[in-house]
Amino acid sequence: MSANLMRAALAVLVLGWSPILLYTAFGPPDGNPIGLGLFAWASIPFSLILAVLAGLTFLVGSRSDRRA
C-alpha cells in the first residue's frame, strides 16, 4: 500500500512539473507560462500529502509486523 502511495506521489510530482520544464526547454524564449507555473506549484502539496501518507502507512505497517 505504501509503495503505491509513493508511486502516486511521484507521478503527481512528475506530471505537475513536466509541462513547465518542457515549455522552458522547448518553448519560445519570450513566453510567460503563468498557468503552467501555477499547475506545477499546485502539484507540490498534493505530492507531499501522498508521500507523508505513504510514510505513515509504512510506519504503521512495520510496527504491526513487529507486534505479531
N, CA, C and O of each residue as an XYZ file, in Angstrom:
272
protein
N       0.825     -1.199      0.000
C       0.000      0.000      0.000
C       0.866      1.258      0.000
O       0.600      2.197     -0.750
N       1.897      1.277      0.838
C       2.730      2.476      0.898
C       3.521      2.675     -0.394
O       3.786      3.810     -0.789
N       3.897      1.581     -1.050
C       4.620      1.716     -2.319
C       3.718      2.334     -3.385
O       4.173      3.141     -4.196
N       2.454      1.959     -3.382
C       1.518      2.541     -4.351
C       1.308      4.026     -4.089
O       1.226      4.818     -5.028
N       1.222      4.407     -2.821
C       1.070      5.824     -2.497
C       2.316      6.612     -2.892
O       2.214      7.738     -3.379
N       3.488      6.023     -2.682
C       4.716      6.715     -3.056
C       4.822      6.848     -4.572
O       5.283      7.872     -5.076
N       4.400      5.824     -5.295
C       4.381      5.925     -6.760
C       3.404      7.002     -7.217
O       3.683      7.738     -8.163
N       2.269      7.093     -6.550
C       1.289      8.124     -6.897
C       1.846      9.513     -6.615
O       1.638     10.435     -7.404
N       2.553      9.671     -5.496
C       3.160     10.963     -5.175
C       4.189     11.355     -6.219
O       4.247     12.510     -6.643
N       4.998     10.397     -6.630
C       5.998     10.677     -7.655
C       5.342     10.998     -8.995
O       5.799     11.881     -9.720
N       4.276     10.281     -9.319
C       3.571     10.535    -10.578
C       2.945     11.926    -10.585
O       3.008     12.627    -11.594
N       2.342     12.330     -9.471
C       1.748     13.670     -9.388
C       2.828     14.735     -9.539
O       2.626     15.739    -10.221
N       3.962     14.514     -8.905
C       5.046     15.490     -8.995
C       5.597     15.582    -10.414
O       5.815     16.680    -10.925
N       5.821     14.444    -11.048
C       6.361     14.450    -12.416
C       5.351     15.042    -13.391
O       5.712     15.857    -14.240
N       4.092     14.638    -13.275
C       3.074     15.166    -14.187
C       2.804     16.647    -13.947
O       2.422     17.364    -14.871
N       2.997     17.105    -12.724
C       2.794     18.520    -12.434
C       3.930     19.403    -12.922
O       3.701     20.539    -13.338
N       5.145     18.893    -12.875
C       6.298     19.707    -13.235
C       6.750     19.547    -14.673
O       7.418     20.433    -15.206
N       6.406     18.445    -15.314
C       6.910     18.233    -16.675
C       6.416     19.272    -17.688
O       7.198     19.646    -18.562
N       5.173     19.761    -17.631
C       4.777     20.763    -18.634
C       5.615     22.038    -18.593
O       6.004     22.557    -19.640
N       5.892     22.543    -17.404
C       6.666     23.785    -17.351
C       8.130     23.547    -17.693
O       8.782     24.413    -18.278
N       8.650     22.378    -17.333
C      10.029     22.079    -17.708
C      10.169     21.917    -19.216
O      11.144     22.380    -19.807
N       9.199     21.265    -19.832
C       9.229     21.120    -21.291
C       9.041     22.466    -21.987
O       9.677     22.736    -23.006
N       8.168     23.309    -21.438
C       7.960     24.636    -22.022
C       9.233     25.472    -21.898
O       9.594     26.204    -22.820
N       9.900     25.361    -20.771
C      11.140     26.108    -20.579
C      12.222     25.631    -21.537
O      12.989     26.431    -22.073
N      12.276     24.322    -21.747
C      13.322     23.774    -22.613
C      13.045     24.020    -24.094
O      13.964     24.332    -24.852
N      11.792     23.883    -24.510
C      11.486     23.904    -25.939
C      10.566     25.040    -26.373
O      10.327     25.201    -27.569
N      10.049     25.824    -25.446
C       9.119     26.890    -25.795
C       9.837     28.138    -26.274
O      11.066     28.178    -26.326
N       9.064     29.155    -26.623
C       9.681     30.401    -27.082
C      10.415     31.091    -25.929
O      10.002     30.982    -24.775
N      11.493     31.796    -26.240
C      12.277     32.422    -25.170
C      11.549     33.566    -24.469
O      11.882     33.900    -23.332
N      10.570     34.168    -25.123
C       9.863     35.287    -24.509
C       8.501     34.874    -23.951
O       7.657     35.732    -23.689
N       8.280     33.592    -23.769
C       6.997     33.103    -23.270
C       6.824     33.371    -21.782
O       7.795     33.563    -21.050
N       5.583     33.379    -21.359
C       5.269     33.609    -19.957
C       4.215     32.588    -19.521
O       3.026     32.905    -19.505
N       4.628     31.381    -19.170
C       3.673     30.313    -18.871
C       3.152     30.373    -17.433
O       3.502     29.533    -16.605
N       2.324     31.360    -17.148
C       1.818     31.516    -15.787
C       0.955     30.326    -15.385
O       1.070     29.827    -14.265
N       0.101     29.873    -16.278
C      -0.766     28.739    -15.959
C       0.021     27.473    -15.668
O      -0.317     26.723    -14.751
N       1.066     27.235    -16.444
C       1.889     26.051    -16.205
C       2.646     26.160    -14.888
O       2.842     25.163    -14.192
N       3.066     27.362    -14.554
C       3.743     27.573    -13.272
C       2.815     27.341    -12.096
O       3.208     26.742    -11.095
N       1.588     27.812    -12.217
C       0.615     27.571    -11.151
C       0.278     26.090    -11.029
O       0.086     25.578     -9.925
N       0.210     25.413    -12.153
C      -0.043     23.972    -12.146
C       1.099     23.229    -11.453
O       0.858     22.315    -10.664
N       2.335     23.618    -11.744
C       3.490     22.998    -11.092
C       3.492     23.306     -9.600
O       3.776     22.432     -8.781
N       3.177     24.542     -9.252
C       3.151     24.939     -7.849
C       2.074     24.177     -7.088
O       2.290     23.782     -5.942
N       0.922     23.968     -7.706
C      -0.182     23.277     -7.039
C       0.081     21.784     -6.885
O      -0.513     21.145     -6.017
N       0.947     21.222     -7.699
C       1.205     19.782     -7.595
C       2.075     19.435     -6.392
O       2.065     18.290     -5.941
N       2.817     20.386     -5.872
C       3.720     20.099     -4.753
C       2.970     19.688     -3.491
O       3.320     18.660     -2.911
N       1.953     20.429     -3.024
C       1.269     19.998     -1.798
C       0.607     18.630     -1.928
O       0.628     17.838     -0.986
N       0.023     18.351     -3.086
C      -0.626     17.056     -3.259
C       0.385     15.917     -3.212
O       0.123     14.877     -2.608
N       1.530     16.107     -3.840
C       2.535     15.047     -3.811
C       3.135     14.904     -2.414
O       3.462     13.792     -1.998
N       3.284     16.002     -1.691
C       3.785     15.901     -0.319
C       2.791     15.183      0.587
O       3.192     14.379      1.428
N       1.512     15.461      0.427
C       0.489     14.777      1.224
C       0.514     13.285      0.942
O       0.449     12.477      1.868
N       0.609     12.915     -0.323
C       0.667     11.495     -0.668
C       1.932     10.843     -0.124
O       1.884      9.703      0.336
N       3.065     11.547     -0.169
C       4.312     10.986      0.348
C       4.251     10.808      1.864
O       4.737      9.807      2.391
N       3.661     11.770      2.564
C       3.508     11.639      4.020
C       2.587     10.480      4.358
O       2.866      9.714      5.280
N       1.493     10.344      3.621
C       0.602      9.205      3.847
C       1.311      7.883      3.582
O       1.087      6.908      4.299
N       2.158      7.841      2.566
C       2.923      6.623      2.282
C       3.876      6.310      3.427
O       4.003      5.154      3.831
N       4.539      7.323      3.948
C       5.440      7.108      5.080
C       4.712      6.637      6.318
O       5.176      5.731      7.011
N       3.570      7.249      6.603
C       2.791      6.823      7.769
C       2.265      5.407      7.604
O       2.260      4.629      8.557
N       1.825      5.074      6.408
C       1.353      3.714      6.146
C       2.484      2.712      6.325
O       2.276      1.626      6.866
N       3.668      3.068      5.877
C       4.816      2.184      6.041
C       5.159      2.007      7.516
O       5.417      0.891      7.966
N       5.163      3.111      8.275
C       5.490      3.017      9.700
C       4.461      2.207     10.467
O       4.826      1.386     11.308
N       3.199      2.420     10.198
C       2.149      1.669     10.888
C       2.236      0.193     10.522
O       2.054     -0.669     11.382
N       2.508     -0.103      9.275
C       2.634     -1.487      8.846
C       3.830     -2.175      9.465
O       3.742     -3.344      9.844
N       4.959     -1.468      9.578
C       6.146     -2.086     10.164
C       5.984     -2.282     11.666
O       6.520     -3.244     12.216
N       5.269     -1.405     12.335
C       5.032     -1.585     13.776
C       4.088     -2.746     14.043
O       4.276     -3.493     15.004
N       3.080     -2.901     13.205
C       2.149     -4.009     13.423
C       2.817     -5.345     13.102
O       2.444     -6.367     13.678
N       3.794     -5.358     12.197
C       4.520     -6.594     11.901
C       5.400     -7.010     13.073
O       5.571     -8.205     13.317
N       5.957     -6.053     13.798
C       6.807     -6.374     14.945
C       6.008     -6.946     16.101
O       6.498     -7.812     16.825
N       4.796     -6.477     16.280
C       3.974     -6.933     17.409
C       3.409     -8.321     17.185
O       3.126     -9.030     18.150
N       3.242     -8.716     15.966
C       2.609    -10.016     15.678
C       3.558    -11.175     15.868
O       3.175    -12.327     15.666
